[in-house]
Amino acid sequence: MVKSLDSATPLRVAGTGTAAPDMRSTVQSLAKGFRVLEAFTADNPQLTMSEVSLAAGLDPGTTHRMLATLVGLGYVEKIPETKRFRLTLKVLDLGFNALAHQDLRAIVRPYLRELVNHLGEAASFAVLEGPDVLYIERVRAGHMRMGVDIRVGTTLPAHISAIGQSMLAFLSESDLARVIAADANRAHTYQDKRSVADVLPALRKIRKKGYALAPSTLTEGLRIIAAPVLDPDGHPVGAISVAAPAVRTTIEEFEASALEPVREAAIQIARVLEASGSTSF
């Protein structure tokens, strides 16, 4: 809940009952960009810059900069031989990606719960977002937290995590090359400073075995086993991981107890996604 300046009463948008944003924490240029996008409606799908300016409540100079930025990003296009603009289909990706992840969460949640009930360890599901891994569902074993607090929405470089490596290992050469290029010269705060190129030998081993099993590079004393969820073409649409403290079990015991349940859950999720037609995210 967003607090007012006295941190006592939540601010409300008049007539909506919805908490208003704390303006001290907002990025005004981003908000203006969305106001430009929202100017286009079903009744007015094509607008001149002046019409966008009026609908968005922005001055002409700001409107010009916002439109130029959105055209450059591919969310808006200028209609040839006119002074009008319109949204592109790329805008739909924002909504479709959100809906897809919501649907995917509903599909994977029962399998993660079953893994937690069976193994007594935390289970997660993640997808690739460019060079990053995005956690979209997680079920803890009880209330214990282990090291890095991974939660829904957490992102981190895919190549430094077992769950990410389990997906990278099954990318095509061209897709992996794009990940390598996207990650080049990128800085992050995690201790593991390896590049994607550095982990290529590990990725080849993971692809051969079909799963990743390794100590966590994020939390000392934690072991991770991860298996990709593959579509009918063998492309990874996500991955499951289970984490266990090293003090509880040897790595051999962990592999023996967790591998088949994790693999089976990945297979079942893949079957459900294929049956529902939701194999690409």
Secondary structure, 3 states (H helix, E strand, C coil): CCECCCCCCECECCCCCCECCCHHHCCHHHHHHHHHHHHCCCCCCEEEHHHHHHHHCCCHHHHHHHHHHHHHHCCEEECCCCCEEEECCHHHHHHHHHHHHHHHHHHHHHHHHHHHHHHCCEEEEEEEECCEEEEEEEECCCCCCCCCCCCCCCEEEHHHCHHHHHHHCCCCHHHHHHHHHHHCCCCCCCCCCCCCHHHHHHHHHHHHHCCEEEECCCCCCEEEEEEEEECCCCCEEEEEEEEEECCCCCHHHHHHHHHHHHHHHHHHHHHHHHHHCCCCC
